Amino acid sequence: MSRPDGSRTVDGRRAFWLVVLGVVLYAVLDVVAQLLPPHYSPISQAESDLAVGPYGFVMTINFVNRGLLSLLFLAALARTVRSSGGRWTELRGGAVLVGIWGFGALLLAAFPTDVPATPVSWHGAIHLVVALIAFLAGAFGIFLLAVRFDRVPALARTRAFALPLAALSILLCLIDLGLPFVAPHLSGRIGGLTERLFLGSVLLWILLVSLVLARERPAEVSRSADPL
């Protein structure tokens, strides 16, 4: 949006509000999918199992939602950094990993997991590999972003809660991914819970950062202030 003096107002707040709505929608759809047949256990079974069955399309839509809201979050974050005169290169490493997390969710929708207690199919194998990569990318991606938030004035105020929550997310990710190898029997009993705690931590991180930045006043920058 141009101004008479040649400057422009760059407001990414609407995008952040859309991200917030996406996270809320994700929680709602996850609950709906959980309540529909065949009623998979949220404690022992992976969230991906919800995409298998007569109402699996609900979880498939939610995977797409998770991917899109994550990518929209990155776009809004980049817009905020650039509009405040910050350097997007400071956040590029974490942004790439969060981008992998987002694209990974879209691939999870395209390659569904297998019906529980059946042999692993080719699409089920792809699903497992993509989930592994996406989970690690999401956990370490938000951590790398949070570590560097203090280098961008517009984001500095979020670091106080973003960094510890991101560290918790890494811990939950390692527990979820490592439990099948360290304690397979325990994983079979609570694997769904550990996965949901991890996924919830990443989405909560995105939600809280988006809420704080959505409430910020629009930043005004010169057209020539693009750090790239």
C-alpha positions as CSV (number, residue, x, y, z in Angstrom):
1,M,0.0,0.0,0.0
2,S,1.8,3.2,-1.2
3,R,1.9,6.5,0.6
4,P,2.2,10.0,-0.9
5,D,5.8,10.4,0.5
6,G,6.9,7.4,-1.5
7,S,6.9,5.0,1.5
8,R,4.6,2.1,1.9
9,T,2.8,0.4,4.7
10,V,3.4,-3.3,4.9
11,D,0.9,-5.1,7.2
12,G,1.2,-8.8,7.6
13,R,-1.3,-8.9,10.5
14,R,-4.1,-10.3,8.4
15,A,-1.9,-13.2,7.3
16,F,-1.1,-14.0,10.9
17,W,-4.8,-13.9,11.8
18,L,-5.4,-16.4,9.0
19,V,-2.7,-18.6,10.5
20,V,-4.4,-18.4,13.9
21,L,-7.7,-19.4,12.3
22,G,-5.8,-22.3,10.6
23,V,-4.5,-23.6,13.9
24,V,-7.9,-23.4,15.5
25,L,-9.4,-25.2,12.5
26,Y,-6.8,-27.8,12.8
27,A,-7.7,-28.5,16.4
28,V,-11.4,-28.7,15.5
29,L,-10.9,-31.0,12.6
30,D,-8.6,-33.2,14.6
31,V,-11.3,-33.6,17.3
32,V,-14.0,-34.3,14.6
33,A,-11.8,-36.9,12.9
34,Q,-11.2,-38.5,16.3
35,L,-14.9,-38.8,17.1
36,L,-15.8,-40.4,13.8
37,P,-15.6,-44.2,13.1
38,P,-13.6,-46.3,13.4
39,H,-12.7,-44.5,16.7
40,Y,-8.9,-44.9,16.8
41,S,-7.3,-44.5,20.2
42,P,-5.7,-41.0,20.6
43,I,-3.4,-42.5,23.2
44,S,-1.9,-45.5,21.4
45,Q,-2.4,-44.8,17.7
46,A,-0.8,-42.2,15.5
47,E,-2.7,-39.2,14.3
48,S,-2.1,-40.4,10.7
49,D,-4.4,-43.4,11.4
50,L,-7.3,-40.9,11.4
51,A,-6.8,-40.5,7.6
52,V,-7.6,-44.2,7.1
53,G,-11.2,-45.3,7.1
54,P,-14.6,-44.1,5.8
55,Y,-14.1,-40.6,7.1
56,G,-10.3,-40.4,6.5
57,F,-10.8,-37.4,4.2
58,V,-11.3,-35.2,7.3
59,M,-7.7,-35.9,8.5
60,T,-6.4,-35.6,4.9
61,I,-8.0,-32.1,4.7
62,N,-6.3,-31.3,8.0
63,F,-2.9,-32.4,6.8
64,V,-3.4,-29.9,3.9
65,N,-4.5,-27.3,6.4
66,R,-1.4,-27.8,8.5
67,G,0.8,-27.5,5.5
68,L,-0.8,-24.3,4.2
69,L,-1.0,-22.6,7.6
70,S,2.7,-23.3,8.2
71,L,3.7,-21.9,4.8
72,L,1.5,-18.9,5.3
73,F,3.1,-18.3,8.7
74,L,6.5,-18.2,7.0
75,A,5.2,-15.7,4.3
76,A,3.8,-13.5,7.0
77,L,7.0,-13.7,9.1
78,A,9.1,-12.7,6.1
79,R,6.8,-9.8,5.3
80,T,7.1,-8.6,8.9
81,V,10.9,-8.8,9.0
82,R,11.3,-7.0,5.7
83,S,8.8,-4.3,6.5
84,S,10.6,-3.5,9.8
85,G,13.9,-3.2,8.0
86,G,15.3,-6.5,9.4
87,R,17.3,-9.0,7.5
88,W,15.4,-12.2,6.4
89,T,18.8,-13.9,6.0
90,E,19.0,-14.0,9.8
91,L,16.1,-16.4,9.8
92,R,16.7,-18.3,6.6
93,G,18.0,-21.6,8.2
94,G,15.0,-22.0,10.5
95,A,12.6,-20.9,7.8
96,V,13.9,-23.6,5.4
97,L,13.3,-26.2,8.0
98,V,9.8,-25.0,8.8
99,G,9.1,-24.9,5.1
100,I,10.1,-28.6,5.0
101,W,7.6,-29.2,7.9
102,G,4.9,-27.4,5.9
103,F,5.5,-29.2,2.6
104,G,5.8,-32.5,4.5
105,A,2.3,-32.1,5.8
106,L,1.1,-31.7,2.2
107,L,2.9,-34.9,1.2
108,L,1.4,-36.7,4.2
109,A,-2.0,-35.9,2.7
110,A,-0.9,-37.2,-0.8
111,F,0.6,-40.4,0.6
112,P,-1.6,-41.9,3.3
113,T,-0.5,-44.3,5.9
114,D,-1.6,-47.9,6.0
115,V,-4.5,-49.5,7.7
116,P,-3.3,-50.5,11.2
117,A,-2.0,-54.0,11.6
118,T,-1.4,-54.5,7.8
119,P,1.9,-54.8,5.9
120,V,3.6,-51.5,4.9
121,S,2.8,-50.4,1.4
122,W,4.9,-48.2,-0.8
123,H,2.7,-45.1,0.0
124,G,2.8,-46.1,3.7
125,A,6.6,-46.2,3.6
126,I,6.7,-42.8,2.0
127,H,4.4,-41.5,4.6
128,L,6.6,-42.8,7.4
129,V,9.8,-41.3,5.9
130,V,8.1,-37.9,5.2
131,A,6.7,-37.8,8.7
132,L,10.2,-38.5,10.2
133,I,11.8,-35.7,8.2
134,A,9.0,-33.3,8.7
135,F,8.8,-33.8,12.5
136,L,12.5,-33.2,12.9
137,A,12.4,-30.2,10.5
138,G,9.5,-28.7,12.4
139,A,11.1,-29.0,15.9
140,F,14.5,-27.8,14.9
141,G,13.1,-25.2,12.5
142,I,11.1,-23.3,15.2
143,F,14.1,-23.6,17.5
144,L,16.4,-22.0,15.0
145,L,13.9,-19.2,14.3
146,A,13.4,-18.5,18.0
147,V,17.2,-18.4,18.7
148,R,17.5,-15.6,16.1
149,F,14.4,-13.7,16.9
150,D,16.4,-11.3,19.0
151,R,18.3,-10.2,15.9
152,V,15.2,-8.8,14.4
153,P,13.7,-6.0,16.5
154,A,10.1,-6.6,15.3
155,L,10.4,-10.2,16.6
156,A,12.5,-9.8,19.7
157,R,9.5,-9.6,22.1
158,T,8.4,-13.1,21.1
159,R,11.7,-14.8,22.0
160,A,11.0,-14.9,25.7
161,F,8.3,-17.6,25.2
162,A,9.2,-18.8,21.7
163,L,12.6,-20.2,22.7
164,P,11.7,-22.3,25.7
165,L,8.6,-23.7,23.9
166,A,10.7,-24.6,20.9
167,A,13.2,-26.4,23.2
168,L,10.3,-28.3,24.7
169,S,9.2,-29.2,21.2
170,I,12.6,-30.7,20.4
171,L,12.4,-32.8,23.5
172,L,8.9,-34.0,22.7
173,C,10.0,-34.8,19.2
174,L,13.0,-36.9,20.3
175,I,10.8,-38.7,22.8
176,D,8.2,-39.5,20.2
177,L,10.7,-40.7,17.6
178,G,13.0,-42.4,20.0
179,L,10.4,-44.3,22.1
180,P,9.8,-47.1,19.5
181,F,13.5,-47.9,19.6
182,V,14.1,-47.4,23.4
183,A,10.8,-48.8,24.7
184,P,8.8,-50.4,21.9
185,H,6.1,-51.8,24.2
186,L,5.6,-48.5,25.9
187,S,5.5,-46.8,22.5
188,G,2.7,-49.2,21.4
189,R,0.7,-48.0,24.4
190,I,1.3,-44.2,24.4
191,G,2.8,-43.5,21.0
192,G,-0.3,-41.6,19.9
193,L,-0.1,-39.4,23.0
194,T,3.6,-38.5,22.6
195,E,3.0,-37.7,18.9
196,R,0.1,-35.4,19.7
197,L,2.0,-33.6,22.4
198,F,4.8,-32.9,20.0
199,L,2.5,-31.8,17.1
200,G,0.6,-29.7,19.6
201,S,3.8,-28.0,20.8
202,V,4.8,-26.9,17.3
203,L,1.3,-25.7,16.4
204,L,1.1,-23.9,19.8
205,W,4.4,-22.2,19.0
206,I,3.1,-21.0,15.6
207,L,-0.2,-19.9,17.2
208,L,1.4,-17.8,20.0
209,V,4.0,-16.1,17.7
210,S,1.2,-15.4,15.2
211,L,-1.0,-13.9,17.9
212,V,1.7,-11.6,19.2
213,L,2.7,-10.4,15.7
214,A,-0.9,-10.1,14.6
215,R,-1.5,-7.5,17.3
216,E,1.5,-5.4,16.3
217,R,0.9,-2.1,14.5
218,P,1.8,-2.1,10.8
219,A,5.4,-1.1,10.0
220,E,6.2,1.6,7.5
221,V,9.3,1.2,5.4
222,S,10.8,2.8,2.4
223,R,10.7,1.0,-0.9
224,S,14.4,0.9,-0.9
225,A,14.7,-0.7,2.6
226,D,14.5,-4.3,1.3
227,P,17.3,-6.1,3.1
228,L,17.7,-8.6,0.2
